[in-house]
Amino acid sequence: MGIRGEIEGAQAEIRRRNLSRMLRELHVSRPLSRSELAARLRVDRSTVASLVSDLVARGVVRERRRSTAIPQSPGRPSPVVELRQDGPGALAIDLATDWIGAAVVGLGGKVIASTRRDVSLCGTRPEKVVEDLEGLVRPLLAGLENGPRIVAIGVSVPGLVRAEDGHLHVAPALGWRDVPMGQLVKTQFIDLNVPVFVGNDADLATSAEHLRGSGRGTTDFICIWGEGGLGAGIVVDGRLLVGSAGYAGEVGHVMVDPDGDLCHCGARGCLESVVGEEALLRRSGRDPLGGTSALEDLIAAADRGDPLALSALAESGRGLGIGISGLVNIFNPNRVALGGLYARVYPYVRAPILRELEGRAMPAPRAMVDLVTVRLGGNALLLGAAELALAPTLNDPAILPLEQGPAPVEANEPTEAVLSPASSLSAQG
């Protein structure tokens, strides 16, 4: 390649990065004017105009005049750039212990439509579960009017997922092992002709909460997620910790009691076996496989002041406090959020968790951490799955086809650092 070719290649790469940075700004923020985008991206207005033109041509954004209700600086009016509702979007799927959920999510994290079916997946073949998605997803897609065009599918599963291809090694709470989940879902929805991305539920919930919920604005954040089992997503210096193959964050299988009960993973005394859903229900005298209805009954009993229910919840809080103390000592997070089951029982487990934190966490990191609940609720898993699916589009908007004529390329676009791409992608496609 000659010097001219190298220069053109460098300019194309700079443009790709700037397109990504602009789309990410719009994805995580409100609609922005051209002048606001120029200030945030630290580029000139002609560069912004060219980038916006490119995203318009790809059907991602549109421009409108600024509302008179919004103050504007003196000078020529700057149009507002906003994401199109009928632009790129994701089909998000949540395979939990006690339900199947699905949603269509557009850029900007907007849930356009969603549905859920309460059903226990324990002991059900994964192939049958994926087949059953057909009856849940097809009506959801058929009911869309002027909704986003699906460019990828994201799937949340409560298990150990290989980042490379979405292979589910094990989902202990479901009894699943060695499931080619990405390929199963891709085959089921082959007509959509889009890639499929699979991720661990706790990791995906953490990504969504860090971007839009309880972890927003933090650099070091941990989300403890409990639905059936127990997992955690860990954000270090603004990036999700995934490990060399995507297996990091299995906090539920840290041993806390060498002589404890047998865990679904095959080991004894795991944190999950002490504070997970089954342990909590068993401790309260309920069917450990009772699922959502048994948990609701337990919480109702605690609300009435039932001593057995309160004791069971307090013991789970103590175990959680022991586990969280270790995480605080190791990772020194700004904030720890509890989600899923633990968000629902938070009023009853907060005090014992804090007692263990005070007694077991080192004073300096303990003084820096807040304990909160998730803000996105049940949507965290679906929003996280959507983020996983949309990451390639956010990383490189140029993969989207042009719907209109291409915009002219600016020759003097300055180089800026690219926002870090999602590092927890698991793909099949």
C-alpha positions in Angstrom: 0.0 0.0 0.0 1.4 3.4 -1.0 1.5 6.6 1.2 -1.8 7.8 -0.3 -3.5 4.5 0.5 -2.1 4.6 4.1 -3.5 8.1 4.5 -6.9 7.2 3.2 -6.9 4.1 5.4 -6.1 6.2 8.5 -8.8 8.8 7.6 -11.3 6.0 7.2 -10.4 4.6 10.6 -10.6 8.1 12.2 -14.1 8.5 10.7 -15.2 5.1 11.9 -14.1 6.0 15.4 -15.8 9.3 15.4 -19.0 7.8 14.1 -18.9 5.3 17.0 -18.2 8.0 19.5 -21.1 10.1 18.2 -23.6 7.2 18.2 -22.5 6.3 21.7 -23.1 9.8 23.0 -26.7 9.7 21.6 -27.2 6.2 22.9 -26.4 7.0 26.5 -27.7 10.6 26.6 -30.7 12.6 25.5 -31.0 14.1 22.0 -28.2 16.6 21.4 -27.7 19.5 19.1 -24.9 19.7 16.6 -23.1 22.2 18.7 -23.4 20.0 21.8 -22.1 17.1 19.9 -19.1 19.1 18.6 -18.3 20.1 22.2 -18.6 16.6 23.6 -16.6 15.0 20.7 -14.1 17.9 20.5 -14.4 18.2 16.8 -15.4 21.1 14.5 -19.0 21.7 13.3 -18.3 20.7 9.7 -17.1 17.3 11.0 -20.2 16.9 13.1 -22.3 17.8 10.0 -20.6 15.1 8.0 -20.9 12.4 10.7 -24.6 13.3 11.3 -25.2 13.1 7.5 -23.7 9.6 7.5 -25.9 8.4 10.4 -28.9 9.9 8.7 -28.1 8.0 5.5 -27.9 4.8 7.5 -31.3 5.3 9.0 -29.9 5.7 12.6 -30.7 9.3 13.5 -32.9 12.2 12.3 -32.6 15.9 12.8 -35.3 18.3 13.9 -35.5 21.9 14.9 -34.9 22.7 18.5 -38.0 23.3 20.5 -38.7 26.9 21.5 -39.0 25.6 25.1 -35.3 24.7 25.1 -33.0 27.7 25.6 -30.5 28.3 22.8 -27.3 30.2 22.6 -27.1 33.2 20.3 -26.3 32.6 16.6 -27.6 30.3 13.9 -30.0 27.7 15.3 -28.4 24.3 15.8 -30.7 21.4 14.8 -31.2 18.6 17.4 -30.0 15.1 16.5 -32.0 12.2 17.9 -32.2 8.5 17.5 -34.9 7.1 15.2 -37.4 4.8 16.8 -37.5 2.8 13.6 -33.7 2.6 13.5 -31.5 -0.3 14.5 -32.7 -2.4 17.5 -32.3 -5.7 19.2 -34.4 -8.7 20.1 -33.5 -9.3 23.8 -34.3 -12.7 25.4 -34.1 -13.6 29.1 -34.0 -17.3 30.1 -34.4 -17.2 33.9 -35.0 -20.0 36.3 -38.7 -19.2 36.7 -39.6 -17.4 33.5 -38.9 -16.6 29.8 -38.9 -13.0 28.8 -38.4 -11.2 25.5 -38.3 -7.5 24.4 -37.6 -5.4 21.4 -35.1 -2.7 22.5 -34.0 0.3 20.4 -30.9 2.3 20.5 -31.0 4.6 23.6 -32.2 1.7 25.7 -35.8 2.2 24.9 -38.0 -0.9 25.5 -40.4 -0.8 22.5 -42.3 -3.9 23.4 -41.9 -6.7 25.9 -43.5 -10.0 27.1 -42.9 -12.6 29.7 -44.2 -16.1 30.5 -43.8 -17.4 34.1 -42.7 -21.0 33.8 -40.0 -23.1 35.6 -37.2 -24.1 33.3 -35.6 -26.4 35.8 -35.3 -29.9 34.3 -36.6 -28.7 30.9 -34.4 -29.5 27.9 -32.8 -26.3 26.5 -33.8 -27.3 23.0 -37.5 -27.4 24.1 -37.1 -24.0 25.8 -35.7 -22.4 22.6 -38.5 -24.0 20.6 -41.0 -22.5 23.0 -39.5 -19.0 22.4 -41.3 -19.1 19.0 -44.7 -18.6 20.5 -43.4 -15.8 22.7 -41.3 -13.9 20.2 -43.3 -14.1 17.0 -46.4 -12.2 18.3 -44.0 -9.6 19.8 -42.4 -8.9 16.5 -45.7 -9.1 14.6 -47.2 -6.4 16.8 -44.5 -3.8 16.1 -45.6 -0.7 14.2 -42.9 1.6 13.1 -40.5 -0.1 15.5 -36.8 -0.7 15.2 -35.4 -3.0 12.6 -33.8 -6.0 14.3 -30.0 -6.2 13.7 -29.0 -8.7 16.4 -30.4 -11.0 19.1 -29.1 -10.9 22.7 -29.7 -13.8 25.1 -29.3 -13.7 28.9 -28.8 -17.1 30.6 -28.0 -17.9 34.3 -24.8 -19.8 33.6 -21.2 -20.0 32.4 -21.0 -18.7 28.8 -18.0 -18.9 26.5 -17.4 -15.5 25.0 -16.2 -16.8 21.7 -19.3 -18.4 20.4 -22.1 -18.2 23.0 -21.6 -21.8 24.2 -23.3 -22.4 27.6 -20.9 -24.7 29.5 -23.2 -25.0 32.6 -26.3 -23.5 34.1 -26.3 -25.2 37.5 -29.7 -23.9 38.7 -31.3 -25.2 35.5 -29.3 -28.5 35.2 -28.0 -27.6 31.7 -24.6 -28.6 30.5 -22.7 -28.1 27.2 -25.5 -26.3 25.3 -24.7 -24.5 22.0 -27.1 -21.8 23.0 -26.1 -19.3 20.4 -26.5 -21.8 17.6 -29.8 -23.0 18.9 -31.3 -19.5 19.0 -29.8 -18.6 15.6 -31.3 -21.7 14.0 -34.7 -21.1 15.6 -34.8 -17.5 14.2 -32.9 -18.2 11.0 -35.3 -16.1 9.0 -34.2 -12.9 10.8 -30.7 -13.4 9.4 -29.0 -11.7 12.3 -26.2 -12.6 14.7 -26.9 -14.0 18.1 -25.0 -13.0 21.2 -25.2 -14.8 24.5 -24.2 -13.6 28.0 -24.3 -14.4 31.6 -27.3 -12.9 33.4 -25.3 -11.2 36.2 -22.8 -9.7 33.7 -25.6 -8.4 31.5 -27.6 -6.9 34.5 -24.4 -5.3 35.6 -23.7 -3.8 32.2 -27.2 -2.3 32.1 -27.1 -1.0 35.6 -23.6 0.6 35.1 -24.8 2.3 31.9 -28.3 3.4 33.0 -29.0 2.4 36.5 -27.6 2.1 40.0 -24.0 2.0 38.8 -24.1 5.1 36.6 -21.3 7.5 37.3 -19.2 5.0 39.1 -15.9 3.6 37.9 -15.8 0.5 40.2 -19.1 -1.2 40.7 -20.4 -4.6 41.6 -23.9 -5.9 41.0 -25.0 -9.0 42.9 -27.8 -10.7 41.0 -29.9 -13.5 42.4 -32.6 -15.3 40.5 -32.5 -19.0 41.2 -28.7 -19.0 41.6 -26.3 -16.2 42.5 -23.9 -14.3 40.3 -22.1 -11.0 40.2 -20.9 -8.6 37.6 -17.8 -6.7 38.5 -16.8 -3.4 36.8 -13.2 -2.3 37.4 -12.0 1.1 36.2 -15.1 1.5 34.1 -14.9 -1.9 32.3 -16.7 -5.1 33.0 -14.3 -7.8 34.3 -15.0 -10.9 32.1 -11.8 -12.9 32.3 -9.8 -14.5 29.6 -12.8 -16.5 28.1 -15.8 -14.7 29.6 -16.1 -16.8 32.8 -15.4 -14.2 35.5 -17.9 -13.2 38.1 -19.1 -16.6 39.4 -19.2 -15.2 43.0 -21.9 -17.7 43.9 -19.4 -20.5 43.7 -16.9 -19.0 46.1 -16.6 -21.4 49.0 -17.8 -19.9 52.3 -18.5 -23.1 54.4 -16.2 -26.2 53.8 -18.8 -28.4 55.5 -21.8 -26.8 53.9 -24.5 -28.2 51.7 -23.8 -29.6 48.3 -24.2 -27.0 45.5 -25.6 -27.5 42.1 -22.1 -27.0 40.7 -20.9 -30.1 42.6 -18.9 -28.5 45.3 -19.8 -28.0 48.9 -20.4 -24.8 50.9 -20.6 -22.4 47.9 -22.1 -18.9 48.7 -25.1 -19.8 46.4 -25.8 -22.9 48.5 -25.9 -20.7 51.6 -27.9 -17.7 50.4 -29.5 -18.7 47.1 -33.2 -19.0 46.4 -33.4 -22.7 47.2 -31.5 -22.3 50.5 -33.7 -19.4 51.6 -36.9 -21.2 50.8 -35.7 -24.4 52.5 -34.6 -22.4 55.6 -38.1 -20.8 55.8 -39.8 -24.2 55.7 -41.0 -23.9 52.1 -40.5 -26.0 49.0 -37.0 -25.1 47.8 -38.2 -25.5 44.2 -41.3 -23.4 44.8 -40.1 -20.5 42.7 -41.8 -17.2 42.4 -45.0 -18.1 44.2 -43.1 -19.5 47.2 -40.9 -16.4 47.4 -44.0 -14.2 47.3 -45.4 -16.2 50.1 -42.2 -15.9 52.1 -42.1 -12.1 51.7 -45.8 -11.8 52.6 -45.0 -13.8 55.8 -42.1 -11.6 56.6 -44.3 -8.5 56.1 -46.7 -10.0 58.8 -43.7 -10.5 61.2 -43.5 -14.2 60.9 -40.5 -15.3 63.0 -39.4 -18.2 60.8 -39.5 -16.1 57.7 -37.6 -13.2 59.3 -35.0 -15.6 60.7 -34.5 -17.2 57.3 -34.0 -13.8 55.6 -31.7 -12.6 58.3 -29.5 -15.7 57.8 -29.3 -15.0 54.1 -28.4 -11.4 54.8 -25.6 -12.6 57.0 -24.2 -14.9 54.3 -24.5 -12.1 51.7 -22.7 -9.8 54.0 -19.8 -12.3 54.3 -19.6 -12.6 50.6 -19.8 -8.9 49.9 -17.2 -8.1 52.5 -14.7 -10.2 50.6 -15.6 -8.5 47.3 -15.1 -5.1 49.0 -11.7 -6.0 50.3 -10.6 -7.4 46.9 -12.1 -4.9 44.4 -12.6 -1.7 46.5 -15.8 -0.7 44.6 -17.6 2.6 44.8 -21.0 0.9 45.0 -22.5 -2.5 45.4 -26.0 -3.1 44.1 -28.4 -6.0 44.9 -30.7 -7.2 42.1 -33.3 -9.9 41.4 -34.3 -11.8 44.5 -32.0 -9.7 46.7 -33.6 -6.4 45.7 -37.1 -7.8 46.6 -36.0 -8.9 50.1 -33.6 -5.9 50.7 -35.6 -4.5 53.6 -35.0 -7.7 55.5 -31.4 -8.4 54.6 -29.9 -4.9 54.6 -29.2 -4.8 58.4 -27.4 -8.1 58.6 -25.4 -7.3 55.5 -24.2 -4.0 57.0 -23.3 -5.7 60.3 -21.1 -8.2 58.5 -19.6 -5.4 56.4 -18.7 -3.4 59.5 -17.1 -6.4 61.1 -15.3 -8.1 58.1 -14.5 -5.4 55.5 -11.3 -3.4 56.0 -12.2 0.1 57.2 -10.7 2.0 54.3 -12.6 0.3 51.4 -15.7 -0.1 53.6 -15.9 3.6 54.1 -15.9 4.2 50.3 -18.7 1.8 49.3 -22.4 2.4 49.1 -24.9 -0.5 49.3 -28.0 0.0 47.1 -30.6 -1.9 45.1 -30.8 -1.9 41.3 -32.8 0.8 39.6 -33.8 -1.0 36.4 -35.6 -3.8 38.2 -36.6 -6.8 36.0 -35.6 -4.9 32.9 -32.0 -5.0 33.7 -31.5 -8.4 32.1 -33.3 -7.5 28.9 -31.6 -4.2 28.6 -28.2 -5.9 29.3 -29.0 -8.5 26.6 -29.8 -5.7 24.2 -26.6 -3.8 25.0 -24.7 -7.0 24.2 -26.5 -7.4 20.9 -26.1 -3.8 19.8 -22.4 -3.5 20.8 -21.1 -4.2 17.3 -23.3 -1.5 15.8 -22.2 0.9 18.5 -18.6 0.0 17.9 -18.8 0.5 14.1 -22.0 2.1 12.8 -20.6 1.7 9.3 -21.6 -2.0 9.3 -25.2 -0.7 8.8 -26.1 -0.4 5.1 -26.7 3.1 3.6 -30.3 3.8 2.9 -29.5 7.1 1.2 -26.5 8.4 -0.7 -23.3 8.3 1.2 -22.2 11.5 3.0 -19.0 13.2 2.0 -15.9 12.2 4.0 -14.2 15.0 5.9 -10.4 15.0 5.2 -9.4 16.7 8.4 -11.2 14.8 11.2 -9.1 14.9 14.3 -8.2 11.6 16.1 -9.9 11.0 19.4 -9.8 8.0 21.8 -12.6 5.6 21.2 -14.9 4.6 24.0 -14.1 1.0 25.1 -16.2 -1.6 23.3 -18.2 -4.1 25.3 -15.7 -6.7 26.3 -18.2 -9.4 27.2 -19.5 -10.3 23.7 -20.5 -13.9 23.1 -21.4 -14.4 19.5 -22.9 -16.9 17.1 -23.5 -15.6 13.7 
